[in-house]
Amino acid sequence: MKTLRRLLFSGVLLPTMLFAQDKLPVTSGSPVVFAHITDIHIGVGTAEEDLERTVYDINTNDTIEFVIITGDITEFGNKGEIELAKKILDRLNKPWYIVPGNHDTKWSESGCNDFNKIFGGDTFSFQHKGTWFLGTNSGPNMRMGPGQTPRENIVWLEQQLKTIGKDAPIVYVNHYPQDPGLNNWYVVLDMLRGYNVKLFMCGHGHSNKLLDIEGVTGIMGRSNLRARDSIGGYNIVTIGNGKISYREKKPTMASQAPWYSGNWDPASRPAWNTAVTRPDFRVNDSFPSVRVKWMNQESADLGGGMAMDGKMTYYADGAGTISAVNNKSGKKHWTHKANSKIYSTPVIHGKLLWVALASGTIIALDKKTGLPKDSLNTNGALVSTPAIHGDTLFVAGSDGHSRAWHLGQRRLIWDFDSVNNFVETRPLVKDGFLYFGSWGNEFYALETATGKLAWKWGNGSKSRMLAPAAVWPEIAAGKLFIVAPDRFMTALDPATGREIWRHQDKTHWVRESMGISRDSSLVFVKTTQGRVLAIDAASESRRVRWQAPVAEGFEIAPTPIVEYNNVVFVPFHSGLVVALDKNTGALIWKRKLTNCLVTSLLPAGKNKLLASTMDGLVAMLEW
């Protein structure tokens, strides 16, 4: 491996005759030739060497004019992986264009903020020899759920299309295939239908595959990883002379015959299908008593929650805009623009609103005016939500630290520096302890006064993806409850971390969404089968009090369940909100707001509920 790297980057060239058959004659109206790389996964096994070989291979092929890279650049989206990928890709001797994939966004300790800083953004738009190439992000954006093109990318795409016009040939690029694997696939397709889209390019599936995207050609490219082979690879795309072809290319080896060849007529309009599938909102007709009093459509994702104080509600979006809205009308009272993505829930302390930015700063705004009043700095990114108890603000970050500040005296009280991996949750403060999990498969209890570790618990899993990290922990009936993607529900002793009970249901697979009743008698959990259970909090073993008569299908939204006035509100990744009777689990109503993840639910009084969704909706429901 070291020998190969010396050959690649010391100026010593491997035999150029290997690429002779790739060279095309340059004539007037010559074809467009570019490389398609995808699913690099820096951080996994041979990924670094596989990418270095591909970069060398492309550099020694003079016919390749540019490179398009369609996501999953890294395994976990962390800063070190992104910087290493950028370092290798910068060695390309021709232009390259890049978008993130789900591994770069969901598992990122900065909520993709570092990706945007290091690569310069998560979209691209350029014209080459008369064809426009448009690339967007794919999500899931920090919060677990199906893929989703970010709301801010949708707004961007709409602006780009207005500039391009209806006739120019377009190649649309995303990490995912443009199908229901993306919650809002149809929004992009309906936007593109009036335009001359010639090709959809994607990755995600790690294999070469021809796709039909509602009548338009789609191409999925192979992963750059070698997998079980001895060498990785990519694709060379050639467009010209009325044809388009895809050829797989393995570094230092002759490219293969085209595995796909199709027609390419820049002047002909795409033959879009007319019979297409779109999300079904007919469930709303079954519950006419539920209505939307007001709804705001923000121009960016809403990945965090909301905070309410009297007549006002506060929330922040993925583009860094913090808003204060009137609960009665939904009208904006003020907005503040922060120079960072935001995935945390604002917290209120007296006259100030504190918000954690993905950049690592916690800012304080005046609740009435939105003007900046104070700030606190950490040494890394922040995608978790702060907790406030009395005059102390607690925050667990992405830099391996959990900190406590005295807000009145504006001083750091303590700094616990031994958190394994990053924190995404909202810490729970209760009876002198701070509780939270991390993506390092560890769950912590710290003394709130000193920051000293009281106890630490692990679920025994070797995969960080199974950690109890996204769940908002709760305490009820003297037990600390958590659920995790390992499908276990666990009850711990809050003082010692001792397991009271731990249960994996073979039928009802819990994941990350749970909540407790206001009287602390029940723990509500949602399953990946789309069911809802109420667990007896006082029982010394797992005891189901009721199962609701709902089964919504595959479901992975991590958003907490809330109860108010004997009504349990359950969020789903399909944009659905379900209301259940707290004592029996009986269905009261359903409301589908959109087809994207419900990111927070906030009771707003009798028969009123505020809901936010990942695609930028904030709605006040009444019934």
C-alpha positions in Angstrom: 0.0 0.0 0.0 2.8 2.4 0.9 4.6 1.5 -2.3 1.5 2.3 -4.4 1.1 5.7 -2.7 4.7 6.6 -3.5 4.0 5.7 -7.2 0.8 7.6 -7.2 2.1 10.9 -5.8 5.8 11.0 -6.2 5.6 11.8 -9.9 6.5 8.3 -11.0 3.9 7.3 -13.7 2.6 3.8 -14.3 2.5 2.8 -18.0 0.2 5.1 -19.9 -0.5 2.5 -22.6 -3.1 1.0 -20.2 -5.3 4.0 -21.0 -4.8 4.1 -24.7 -8.2 2.7 -25.6 -9.9 5.3 -23.4 -8.7 8.2 -25.5 -11.3 9.6 -28.0 -10.6 11.8 -31.0 -11.1 15.5 -30.4 -13.2 16.9 -33.1 -15.6 19.8 -33.5 -18.6 19.0 -31.3 -16.6 16.4 -29.5 -18.2 14.2 -26.9 -18.4 15.1 -23.2 -16.4 12.7 -21.1 -16.4 12.7 -17.4 -15.9 10.4 -14.4 -18.6 9.3 -12.0 -17.3 8.4 -8.5 -19.6 7.4 -5.7 -19.8 5.8 -2.2 -16.1 6.3 -1.3 -16.7 5.7 2.5 -13.4 7.2 3.8 -12.9 5.6 7.2 -13.6 2.1 6.1 -11.0 -0.5 5.4 -9.3 0.1 2.1 -11.3 3.3 1.2 -8.3 5.6 1.4 -6.2 3.6 -1.0 -9.1 2.9 -3.3 -9.7 6.6 -3.7 -6.0 7.3 -4.2 -5.9 4.8 -7.0 -9.0 6.3 -8.7 -7.6 9.8 -8.5 -4.3 8.6 -10.1 -6.3 6.8 -12.8 -8.4 9.8 -13.7 -5.3 12.1 -13.7 -3.6 10.0 -16.3 -6.6 9.9 -18.6 -6.6 13.1 -20.7 -10.0 12.5 -22.2 -11.8 12.9 -18.8 -12.9 16.5 -18.6 -14.3 16.7 -15.1 -15.4 14.5 -12.2 -18.8 14.1 -10.4 -18.9 12.6 -7.0 -22.3 11.4 -5.8 -22.2 11.1 -2.0 -21.2 8.9 0.9 -17.7 10.4 0.8 -17.1 9.2 4.3 -18.4 6.5 6.6 -19.4 8.7 9.5 -19.2 12.3 8.2 -16.7 13.4 10.9 -14.3 16.2 10.3 -11.2 14.0 10.1 -12.7 11.8 7.5 -13.9 14.8 5.5 -10.5 16.5 5.6 -8.8 13.3 4.4 -11.2 12.9 1.5 -10.7 16.5 0.6 -6.9 16.1 0.7 -7.0 13.2 -1.7 -9.6 14.7 -4.1 -7.6 17.9 -4.3 -5.0 15.9 -6.1 -7.3 15.6 -9.1 -5.9 17.6 -12.0 -9.3 18.5 -13.4 -12.5 20.1 -12.0 -14.6 18.0 -9.6 -18.1 18.5 -8.2 -19.4 16.8 -5.0 -22.6 16.3 -3.0 -23.0 14.4 0.3 -24.8 11.2 1.0 -26.6 9.8 4.0 -23.4 8.7 5.7 -22.0 12.2 5.5 -25.2 13.8 7.0 -26.9 11.4 9.4 -23.7 10.4 11.2 -22.0 13.8 11.2 -21.0 15.2 14.5 -21.5 18.7 13.0 -24.8 18.0 11.2 -22.9 18.4 7.8 -21.7 21.8 8.8 -18.1 20.7 8.5 -18.8 19.1 5.1 -20.1 22.5 3.8 -17.2 24.4 5.2 -14.5 22.0 3.9 -16.1 21.3 0.5 -17.7 24.7 0.1 -21.3 23.6 0.1 -23.7 20.6 -0.5 -24.9 21.6 -4.0 -23.4 22.3 -7.3 -24.5 23.9 -10.6 -22.5 24.2 -13.8 -22.8 24.1 -17.5 -20.5 22.1 -19.8 -20.8 22.1 -23.6 -24.5 23.1 -23.4 -25.6 20.6 -20.7 -26.4 21.7 -17.1 -25.4 19.6 -14.2 -27.3 20.1 -10.9 -26.5 18.4 -7.7 -28.2 18.4 -4.3 -27.9 16.9 -0.9 -29.9 13.8 0.1 -30.1 13.5 3.8 -31.3 12.1 6.2 -30.2 15.4 7.7 -28.9 14.7 11.2 -32.1 13.0 12.5 -32.7 9.4 11.6 -35.3 8.9 8.9 -35.6 8.1 5.2 -33.5 10.3 2.9 -34.7 13.8 2.1 -33.5 16.5 -0.1 -33.1 19.5 2.3 -35.7 22.2 2.1 -33.0 24.8 1.5 -31.8 22.7 -1.5 -35.3 22.6 -2.9 -35.4 26.4 -2.7 -32.0 26.6 -4.3 -33.0 24.2 -7.1 -36.1 26.2 -7.9 -33.9 29.3 -8.4 -31.4 27.4 -10.5 -34.1 26.1 -12.8 -35.5 29.6 -13.4 -32.1 30.7 -14.5 -31.5 27.6 -16.8 -34.8 27.7 -18.6 -37.0 25.0 -20.1 -34.9 23.9 -23.1 -31.4 23.3 -21.9 -30.5 19.6 -21.3 -30.1 18.8 -17.6 -28.4 16.1 -15.7 -29.7 15.9 -12.1 -27.4 14.5 -9.4 -28.3 13.2 -5.9 -26.9 10.4 -3.8 -30.2 8.5 -3.7 -32.2 7.3 -6.6 -35.1 9.7 -7.2 -37.8 7.4 -5.8 -39.7 6.9 -2.5 -36.4 6.1 -0.8 -36.4 9.9 -0.4 -39.4 11.2 1.5 -39.8 14.2 -0.8 -38.7 12.5 -4.0 -41.9 13.8 -5.7 -41.2 17.4 -4.9 -38.0 17.4 -6.9 -39.6 15.4 -9.8 -42.7 17.6 -10.0 -40.3 20.6 -10.1 -38.3 19.1 -12.9 -41.1 17.8 -15.0 -41.4 21.0 -17.0 -37.7 20.9 -17.9 -35.4 19.0 -20.4 -34.0 16.4 -18.0 -31.9 13.9 -19.8 -30.4 11.9 -17.0 -30.6 11.2 -13.2 -27.3 10.2 -11.6 -26.9 8.6 -8.2 -25.0 6.2 -6.0 -26.2 4.7 -2.7 -26.7 1.1 -4.0 -23.0 0.4 -4.5 -23.6 -1.3 -7.9 -24.0 -0.3 -11.5 -27.7 -0.2 -12.3 -30.1 1.2 -14.9 -33.1 3.0 -13.4 -36.4 4.3 -14.7 -37.2 7.6 -13.0 -40.8 8.2 -14.0 -39.9 7.7 -17.7 -36.5 9.3 -17.6 -33.2 7.4 -17.6 -31.5 7.0 -14.2 -28.0 5.6 -13.6 -26.7 4.3 -10.3 -22.9 4.0 -10.2 -20.8 1.4 -8.4 -19.1 2.1 -5.1 -15.4 3.1 -5.4 -14.7 0.5 -2.7 -13.1 -2.7 -3.8 -15.4 -4.8 -1.5 -14.5 -8.5 -2.3 -12.4 -7.5 -5.3 -8.7 -6.8 -5.4 -9.2 -3.2 -6.6 -12.0 -0.5 -6.5 -13.4 1.3 -9.4 -15.6 4.1 -10.9 -17.4 4.9 -14.2 -16.5 6.9 -17.3 -19.5 8.6 -18.9 -19.4 9.6 -22.5 -22.1 11.8 -24.1 -21.9 12.7 -27.8 -23.0 11.7 -31.3 -26.5 11.1 -30.2 -25.4 8.5 -27.5 -24.6 8.2 -23.8 -22.6 5.4 -22.4 -21.4 4.2 -19.0 -18.1 2.2 -18.8 -16.8 0.7 -15.6 -13.1 1.5 -15.0 -10.8 -0.1 -12.5 -7.5 1.8 -11.9 -4.5 0.7 -13.9 -6.7 -1.6 -15.9 -8.3 -1.2 -19.3 -11.9 0.0 -19.1 -14.6 -2.4 -19.9 -17.1 -2.3 -22.7 -20.1 0.0 -22.0 -22.5 -1.7 -19.6 -25.1 0.9 -20.6 -25.6 2.7 -23.9 -28.6 4.8 -24.7 -29.8 7.6 -27.0 -29.0 11.2 -26.2 -30.8 13.9 -28.2 -30.4 17.3 -26.5 -33.4 18.8 -28.4 -36.0 16.1 -27.6 -38.2 16.5 -24.6 -38.2 13.8 -21.9 -41.1 11.3 -22.1 -42.3 11.7 -18.5 -44.7 9.1 -17.2 -48.2 10.4 -16.5 -49.3 7.6 -14.2 -47.1 8.2 -11.1 -47.4 7.6 -7.4 -47.6 10.4 -4.9 -48.1 10.4 -1.1 -51.7 9.7 0.1 -53.2 12.4 2.4 -56.7 10.9 2.4 -56.3 10.0 6.1 -57.0 13.6 6.9 -60.6 13.2 5.4 -61.3 10.7 8.1 -60.7 13.2 10.9 -62.4 16.4 9.8 -62.5 17.8 13.4 -58.7 18.3 13.2 -57.7 21.5 11.3 -54.6 23.5 10.7 -55.1 26.9 12.4 -51.9 28.3 10.7 -48.9 26.9 9.0 -45.5 28.5 8.2 -43.3 27.1 5.4 -39.7 27.9 6.2 -37.0 28.0 3.5 -34.8 25.4 5.3 -35.0 22.1 7.3 -36.3 22.1 10.8 -34.1 19.5 12.5 -34.5 20.7 16.1 -37.4 21.2 18.4 -39.4 24.2 19.6 -39.6 26.2 22.9 -42.7 28.0 24.1 -42.9 30.9 26.5 -46.3 32.5 27.0 -47.6 33.8 23.7 -44.4 33.1 21.7 -42.8 30.0 20.3 -39.1 29.8 19.2 -37.4 27.5 16.8 -34.3 27.3 14.5 -33.7 25.9 11.1 -30.8 24.1 9.3 -29.7 27.2 7.5 -29.2 29.1 10.8 -32.3 31.2 11.0 -33.8 31.5 14.5 -37.5 32.6 14.6 -40.0 33.9 17.2 -43.6 33.4 16.2 -46.9 34.4 17.7 -48.8 31.3 18.9 -52.2 32.7 18.0 -51.4 33.8 14.5 -48.1 32.2 13.5 -46.8 35.6 12.4 -43.1 36.2 12.8 -42.2 38.5 15.7 -38.5 38.5 14.8 -35.8 36.4 13.1 -32.1 36.2 13.7 -29.6 34.8 11.2 -26.7 32.8 12.7 -23.7 31.8 10.5 -24.1 28.1 11.1 -26.4 25.1 10.7 -28.6 24.5 13.7 -30.1 21.2 14.8 -30.7 21.9 18.5 -33.9 23.0 20.4 -33.8 26.5 21.8 -34.0 26.7 25.7 -35.3 29.6 27.7 -33.7 31.2 30.7 -35.3 34.4 32.0 -35.3 37.0 29.4 -32.9 35.1 27.1 -33.2 32.4 24.5 -30.1 30.1 24.3 -29.4 28.3 21.1 -26.6 25.8 20.3 -25.1 26.2 16.9 -23.5 23.4 14.9 -20.3 25.5 14.7 -19.8 25.0 18.4 -21.1 28.3 19.8 -24.0 28.7 22.1 -25.7 32.1 21.6 -28.1 34.0 23.8 -30.8 36.2 22.2 -33.2 38.7 23.8 -36.6 36.9 23.8 -38.4 40.1 22.8 -36.2 41.5 20.1 -34.0 38.6 18.9 -30.9 40.8 19.4 -27.7 38.9 20.5 -26.8 39.3 24.2 -24.2 36.7 25.0 -22.3 33.7 23.8 -20.4 30.7 25.1 -17.8 28.8 23.1 -16.8 25.1 22.9 -14.0 23.4 21.1 -16.1 21.5 18.6 -19.4 21.2 16.9 -22.8 21.1 18.7 -25.8 19.1 17.5 -27.3 18.4 20.9 -29.7 20.4 22.9 -28.6 22.3 26.0 -30.4 21.7 29.3 -30.9 24.5 31.9 -31.5 23.9 35.6 -31.7 26.9 37.8 -28.9 29.2 36.7 -26.8 26.5 35.2 -26.6 25.6 31.5 -25.4 22.1 30.6 -24.3 21.1 27.1 -22.7 17.9 25.8 -20.9 18.4 22.5 -19.1 16.7 19.7 -15.6 17.4 21.1 -15.7 14.7 23.8 -16.7 17.2 26.5 -19.7 17.9 28.6 -19.7 21.4 30.2 -21.7 23.4 32.8 -21.8 27.2 32.9 -23.2 29.4 35.6 -25.3 31.9 33.5 -25.6 34.6 36.1 -21.9 34.7 36.7 -21.0 33.7 33.2 -18.3 31.3 34.3 -17.5 27.7 33.5 -18.3 25.5 36.5 -16.9 22.2 35.3 -15.7 20.4 32.1 -16.0 16.6 31.8 -13.6 15.6 29.1 -14.2 11.9 28.7 -17.2 11.5 26.4 -16.8 8.8 23.8 -17.9 10.2 20.4 -20.4 12.9 19.9 -23.7 13.7 21.6 -27.0 14.3 19.8 -29.6 14.1 22.5 -31.1 16.5 25.0 -29.5 15.7 28.4 -31.9 15.1 31.3 -31.3 16.9 34.6 -32.8 15.2 37.6 -32.0 15.0 41.3 -28.5 16.2 41.1 -27.5 14.2 38.0 -27.0 14.9 34.3 -27.9 12.0 32.0 -27.1 11.5 28.3 -25.9 9.0 25.8 -23.4 9.3 23.0 -22.6 7.7 19.7 -19.7 5.9 21.4 -22.1 3.3 22.8 -21.9 4.8 26.3 -24.5 6.3 28.6 -23.4 8.8 31.3 -24.5 10.0 34.6 -22.6 13.1 35.8 -23.0 15.0 39.1 -24.5 18.3 38.2 -22.5 20.1 41.0 -19.1 18.9 40.0 -19.2 17.2 36.7 -17.8 14.0 38.3 -18.8 10.8 36.6 -21.3 9.0 38.9 -21.6 6.0 36.6 -21.3 4.9 33.0 -23.3 2.2 31.2 -22.9 0.5 27.9 -25.2 -1.8 25.8 -22.4 -4.1 24.8 -22.7 -3.4 21.1 -19.6 -3.1 18.9 -21.5 -1.0 16.4 -21.9 2.7 17.2 -25.0 2.8 15.1 -26.8 0.8 17.8 -26.0 3.3 20.6 -28.6 4.9 22.9 -27.6 8.3 21.6 -30.6 9.9 19.9 -33.2 9.0 22.5 -34.2 11.7 25.0 -33.9 9.8 28.3 -36.7 10.0 30.9 -37.1 9.1 34.6 -40.4 7.7 35.9 -41.3 5.7 39.0 -37.7 5.7 40.2 -36.3 4.3 36.9 -34.3 5.8 34.1 -35.7 4.7 30.7 -33.9 4.5 27.4 -34.6 2.8 24.0 -32.0 2.3 21.2 -31.6 1.0 17.7 -30.4 -2.3 19.2 -34.1 -2.9 19.8 -33.7 -3.0 23.6 -35.7 -1.0 26.1 -33.8 -0.6 29.3 -34.7 0.6 32.8 -31.7 1.6 34.9 -31.3 2.7 38.5 -30.8 6.5 38.2 -28.4 6.6 41.2 -26.2 3.6 40.3 -26.7 2.7 36.6 -27.7 -0.8 37.7 -29.9 -2.6 35.2 -33.4 -3.1 36.7 -34.7 -4.7 33.5 -33.7 -4.9 29.9 -36.0 -6.3 27.2 -35.8 -7.0 23.5 -39.2 -7.7 22.1 -39.0 -10.0 19.0 -42.3 -8.6 17.6 -42.2 -4.9 18.6 -38.8 -3.4 17.8 -38.2 -0.2 19.7 -35.7 2.2 18.4 -35.2 5.9 19.6 -38.6 7.4 20.1 -40.2 7.4 23.6 -41.8 9.6 26.2 -43.5 9.5 29.6 -46.9 10.5 30.8 -47.1 13.7 32.9 -48.1 11.6 36.0 -45.0 9.4 35.4 -47.1 6.2 35.4 -46.5 5.2 31.8 -43.6 5.1 29.3 -44.7 5.4 25.7 -42.6 3.7 23.0 -42.9 3.6 19.2 -41.7 0.6 17.2 -40.1 0.2 13.8 -43.3 -1.5 12.7 -45.2 1.7 13.3 -46.9 0.6 16.5 -47.2 2.4 19.9 -47.1 0.7 23.3 -47.5 2.0 26.8 -45.2 0.4 29.4 -46.0 0.3 33.1 -43.3 2.5 34.7 -43.7 1.1 38.2 -43.3 -2.6 37.2 -40.0 -4.3 38.1 -40.1 -6.0 34.6 -41.4 -4.9 31.3 -45.2 -4.9 31.4 -47.3 -3.6 28.5 -50.4 -1.7 29.7 -51.8 -1.2 26.2 -51.0 -1.4 22.5 -52.6 1.3 20.4 -54.7 0.2 17.3 -52.3 1.7 14.9 -49.7 0.0 12.6 -48.2 2.6 10.3 -45.5 0.3 8.7 -41.8 0.8 8.7 -41.0 3.7 11.0 -37.7 5.2 12.3 -38.4 8.8 13.4 -36.4 9.4 16.7 -38.6 12.4 17.8 -39.9 12.1 21.4 -43.5 11.2 22.2 -45.4 13.7 24.4 -48.5 13.6 26.5 -50.8 16.5 27.6 -54.3 16.5 29.1 -54.6 12.7 28.8 -53.8 12.8 25.0 -50.6 11.1 23.7 -49.1 12.7 20.6 -46.9 10.4 18.4 -44.7 11.6 15.6 -43.9 9.6 12.4 -41.3 9.9 9.7 -44.0 10.1 7.1 -45.2 13.5 8.3 -48.0 11.9 10.3 -49.1 12.9 13.8 -51.3 10.4 15.8 -53.3 11.3 18.9 -54.1 8.5 21.4 -56.0 8.2 24.7 -53.4 8.1 27.5 -55.3 5.5 29.6 -56.5 3.1 26.9 -54.4 3.8 23.8 -57.6 4.3 21.8 -57.2 6.3 18.6 -58.5 9.9 18.8 -57.3 11.3 15.5 -54.6 11.3 12.8 -53.2 14.2 10.8 -50.7 14.0 7.9 -48.9 17.3 7.5 -46.4 16.4 4.8 -44.4 13.4 3.8 -41.3 14.2 5.8 -40.1 13.5 9.3 -42.1 15.2 12.2 -39.2 16.7 14.2 -41.1 18.0 17.3 -44.5 18.1 19.0 -45.3 20.8 21.5 -48.7 21.0 23.3 -50.0 24.5 23.1 -53.0 24.4 25.5 -56.3 22.5 25.5 -56.9 20.8 22.1 -54.0 22.6 20.5 -50.7 21.2 19.3 -47.6 22.7 17.6 -45.8 20.4 15.1 -42.7 21.0 13.1 -41.4 18.9 10.2 -38.0 18.3 8.7 -39.0 20.0 5.4 -39.6 23.3 7.1 -43.2 23.3 8.2 -44.5 24.7 11.5 -48.2 24.1 12.0 -50.7 24.8 14.8 -53.3 22.1 15.0 -56.7 22.4 16.6 -59.4 19.8 17.2 
